[in-house]
Amino acid sequence: MDFFCACADALDSIRLVSFRFRPKNNDLIGVARLISDSFENMLSDERQLILEMVDSALSSKLLGLSGFLAEAAVNLNDESIIRVAITLHVIDDFRYDARENIKILVLIFFASRKLGVDFRSIVLSLDGVCSDRSRKYLSDFLLRDDDLNRLGAFGLRGEVVNGLFRFSPVC
């Protein structure tokens, strides 16, 4: 399989998706898995080319997808989705909006705790595919006090609506 082309094509397909509203189905989980698995299996120079493809528009799409994946991981009780969501942050490389990355990482952190998954172990296992920038931001996130990583610190909460878990603003 040509991991570079698979990842690049899947990223291009994400450009066409609107994350203004939650996706109605789980089709994007498969696309995100393809992006993540392909990226992890590439050579480092190919990964660098993928990082260079990410502009501000794609960055916001990756972050939106990552937030959706945090909810999907809880709804599907699928801890493997946590790794995919974090890998999207590695691909985004914290390049355009580090604060938004941190906010979405808090969602993933919350979802991982809800599933009983060791967030730290997943982050550390991705070290080999991280750029220096994403490695630094992820390391800094791991060092943050847990009080800073509460949903409430970002004006958010987790709730169940119509039988599905989701993140929403605190009213």
Secondary structure, DSSP 4 states (H G I P E B T S, - for coil): --HHHHHHHHHHHHHT---SS--SSSHHHHHHHHHHHHHHHS-HHHHHHHHHH--HHHHHHHHHHHHHHHHHHHHHT-THHHHHHHHHHHHHTT-S-HHHHHHHHHHHHHHHHHHT--HHHHHHHTGGG--HHHHHHHHHHHHS-GGGGSGGGGTEEEEEETTEEEEEE--
